[in-house]
Amino acid sequence: MFIVSNFIRALAYILDMVLKLYFWIIIIRAIISWVNPDPYNPIVRFLYQVTEPVLRPIRRIIPPIGGIDLSPMVVILVIYFLQIFLVPTLLQIAYSLR
C-alpha cells in the first residue's frame, strides 16, 4: 500500500505546484491586459493560449462589469479553493494508506 500512498502524495505535491504556477500565469495575464500588448509577441500569445480556455467559460457566466473583467478573480478563488481543500485531502488520503 505504500506505493499507492506515495503516488497520491506525489500527485498532491505536483497538483499544488501546478496550481501555484497557474495562479501566477493568471496574475501576469491580468497585469498584461492593463496595457496594450503586442498580440504577436510569443509571451503574450502563450499567456492567452494557456489562460483563455479557462477564462472564456467564466466570462460567459460573469460578463465584464463596467469594463472590468472579473474572470481572473474567479479563477484565482477556484485555485485557492483547490489548494485549501483538494491538496490537503489528497495528502490525508495518502497518509491514511500508510
Stockholm file with secondary structure:
# STOCKHOLM 1.0

chainA/1-98         MFIVSNFIRALAYILDMVLKLYFWIIIIRAIISWVNPDPYNPIVRFLYQVTEPVLRPIRRIIPPIGGIDLSPMVVILVIYFLQIFLVPTLLQIAYSLR
#=GR chainA/1-98 SS CHHHHHHHHHHHHHHHHHHHHHHHHHHHHHHHHHSCCCTTCHHHHHHHHHHHHHHHHHHHHSCCBTTBCCHHHHHHHHHHHIIIIIHHHHHHHHHHTC
#=GC SS_cons        CHHHHHHHHHHHHHHHHHHHHHHHHHHHHHHHHHSCCCTTCHHHHHHHHHHHHHHHHHHHHSCCBTTBCCHHHHHHHHHHHIIIIIHHHHHHHHHHTC
//
